[in-house]
Amino acid sequence: MKKIKKLLVVGTGSIGKRQISNFIKYFQIDIADVRKDRILDTEKQFDINKSFLDYKKALKNEKYDAVAITVPPHLHLPVAKLAVKKKSGLFIEKPLGLNSKGWKEIYKICKKNKLINYVAYCHRFIPYLSRLKKLLNQKIIGEIYCAHLKWSSYLPDWHKYEDYRNFYMSKKKQGGGSLLDDSHGIDLVRYLLGEVKSVNALVTNISELEMSSDDSFFATLKMKNNKIVQMSFDLFSRTPRIYIELTGKKGTIIWDRVNHLIKIYKRNNNKWKIEKYDLKNLMSMYPNQAKYFYNCLTKKKDTINNIQEALKTQQIIDASFKSNKLQKVVKI
Ligand SMILES: NC(=O)c1ccc[n+]([C@@H]2O[C@H](COP(=O)([O-])OP(=O)(O)OC[C@H]3O[C@@H](n4cnc5c(N)ncnc54)[C@H](O)[C@@H]3O)[C@@H](O)[C@H]2O)c1
């Protein structure tokens, strides 16, 4: 395949390299990272066109069809600002940023200049998540009353090559913490059940982990269609658990991302049916997402999770921090 589109990847850490491994098929890739070791490591693994220690220099010297923003969240907005100024499209890692401030302006510039913009809430590209959505659309468990979502892991286990205390995830100022990071869960609830009316949340730090960002988040969400969602995220669970359980008039569905299962209970026959999936199905979300982004770019199509759409998830994050501070229910 002849690569005619140019992509700048800013941030070649964990997700930066993963995205490059999928984008390399479609794009000529330049990279930027403040760490020389990360640049050398990335150059060793992939056929990189040009490398920069300063993303501003890259954007000054070259013209890119899109910039992939794969740096910690506190840098998403400044990189996006400069990229759109230089008329580049945006592939932004989730969460959108530290908060909603400044993003409406970026979206306006993108719309005015017809620049692609996409926020990488990648779980929407898991085939067995699409299967769950289809089952819910078919009303397999009837009207849904409520959902419980849990997103738990152990932060020190994430990257064996670095001390979790030095990783941005432990640092509040850089946008670490369970609420911002596991906001995949909020995106999924919106994707599956609709928009949120209000939130009552605790954003806390209750474990022995040494971090200034939150190690856990607990919330009750009231949806516009009156369904109730309870969710919790944490970074201190020694065994990972990621699932959503939906309870409806005719039964229950559990979507389990750790064991790759969809379990369906139907009240009419009092039986559980189990559908089994695998890690390959889960991980296909990344190549699926890269292909989708490239197709939208080349076909000049808007994306399913543009900045305007991702702002709806970010507003729930903002409202959760506010609810925790005020100890009150916050309307969206
Ligand atoms: N969608 C997903 O599945 C997924 C998974 C992991 C991370 N993420 C998101 O990706 C982002 C990065 O996370 P990560 O785990 O890759 O972090 P990381 O720490 O592994 O990588 C971040 C990289 O950014 C570089 N960097 C820092 N400041 C920079 C600057 N000014 N210019 C250029 N590079 C700079 C760092 O040196 C580092 O190499 C976060 O927003 C995170 O939420 C998404």
The ligand as a Tripos MOL2 file, in Angstrom:
@<TRIPOS>MOLECULE
LIG
   44    48     1     0     0
SMALL
NO_CHARGES

@<TRIPOS>ATOM
      1 N1         -7.0680    3.9010   24.7600 N.am      1 LIG1
      2 C1         -6.3180    3.1320   25.5150 C.2       1 LIG1
      3 O1         -6.4970    1.9200   25.5600 O.2       1 LIG1
      4 C2         -5.1980    3.7620   26.2920 C.ar      1 LIG1
      5 C3         -4.2560    2.9500   26.9340 C.ar      1 LIG1
      6 C4         -3.2030    3.5560   27.6060 C.ar      1 LIG1
      7 C5         -3.1120    4.9440   27.6530 C.ar      1 LIG1
      8 N2         -4.0490    5.7070   27.0470 N.ar      1 LIG1
      9 C6         -3.9680    7.1990   27.1000 C.3       1 LIG1
     10 O2         -2.7990    7.6020   26.3740 O.3       1 LIG1
     11 C7         -2.1630    8.7200   26.9970 C.3       1 LIG1
     12 C8         -0.7050    8.3500   27.3320 C.3       1 LIG1
     13 O3         -0.6820    7.2320   28.1770 O.3       1 LIG1
     14 P1          0.5630    6.2030   28.2460 P.3       1 LIG1
     15 O4          0.1370    5.0910   29.1190 O.co2     1 LIG1
     16 O5          1.0270    5.8840   26.8740 O.co2     1 LIG1
     17 O6          1.6560    7.0840   29.0070 O.3       1 LIG1
     18 P2          3.2470    6.8670   28.9480 P.3       1 LIG1
     19 O7          3.7890    7.5750   30.1380 O.co2     1 LIG1
     20 O8          3.5860    5.4400   28.7450 O.co2     1 LIG1
     21 O9          3.6690    7.6540   27.6130 O.3       1 LIG1
     22 C9          3.5850    9.0490   27.4960 C.3       1 LIG1
     23 C10         4.7610    9.5420   26.6430 C.3       1 LIG1
     24 O10         4.6190   10.9460   26.4560 O.3       1 LIG1
     25 C11         5.9320   11.5100   26.4830 C.3       1 LIG1
     26 N3          5.8600   12.9400   26.7350 N.ar      1 LIG1
     27 C12         5.6890   13.5970   27.9040 C.ar      1 LIG1
     28 N4          5.7040   14.9320   27.7040 N.ar      1 LIG1
     29 C13         5.8950   15.1330   26.3700 C.ar      1 LIG1
     30 C14         6.0000   16.2840   25.5410 C.ar      1 LIG1
     31 N5          5.9050   17.5220   26.0290 N.pl3     1 LIG1
     32 N6          6.2050   16.0860   24.2020 N.ar      1 LIG1
     33 C15         6.3160   14.8460   23.6900 C.ar      1 LIG1
     34 N7          6.2190   13.7340   24.4210 N.ar      1 LIG1
     35 C16         6.0270   13.8640   25.7460 C.ar      1 LIG1
     36 C17         6.6140   10.7280   27.6020 C.3       1 LIG1
     37 O11         8.0350   10.8630   27.5450 O.3       1 LIG1
     38 C18         6.1400    9.3290   27.3110 C.3       1 LIG1
     39 O12         6.9910    8.6230   26.4490 O.3       1 LIG1
     40 C19        -3.0380    9.0520   28.2040 C.3       1 LIG1
     41 O13        -3.9680   10.0470   27.8390 O.3       1 LIG1
     42 C20        -3.7830    7.7470   28.4890 C.3       1 LIG1
     43 O14        -5.0370    7.9070   29.1270 O.3       1 LIG1
     44 C21        -5.0760    5.1420   26.3590 C.ar      1 LIG1
@<TRIPOS>BOND
     1     1     2 1
     2     2     3 2
     3     2     4 1
     4     4     5 ar
     5     4    44 ar
     6     5     6 ar
     7     6     7 ar
     8     7     8 ar
     9     8     9 1
    10     8    44 ar
    11     9    10 1
    12     9    42 1
    13    10    11 1
    14    11    12 1
    15    11    40 1
    16    12    13 1
    17    13    14 1
    18    14    15 2
    19    14    16 1
    20    14    17 1
    21    17    18 1
    22    18    19 2
    23    18    20 1
    24    18    21 1
    25    21    22 1
    26    22    23 1
    27    23    24 1
    28    23    38 1
    29    24    25 1
    30    25    26 1
    31    25    36 1
    32    26    27 ar
    33    26    35 ar
    34    27    28 ar
    35    28    29 ar
    36    29    30 ar
    37    29    35 ar
    38    30    31 1
    39    30    32 ar
    40    32    33 ar
    41    33    34 ar
    42    34    35 ar
    43    36    37 1
    44    36    38 1
    45    38    39 1
    46    40    41 1
    47    40    42 1
    48    42    43 1
@<TRIPOS>SUBSTRUCTURE
     1 LIG1         1 GROUP 0 **** ****
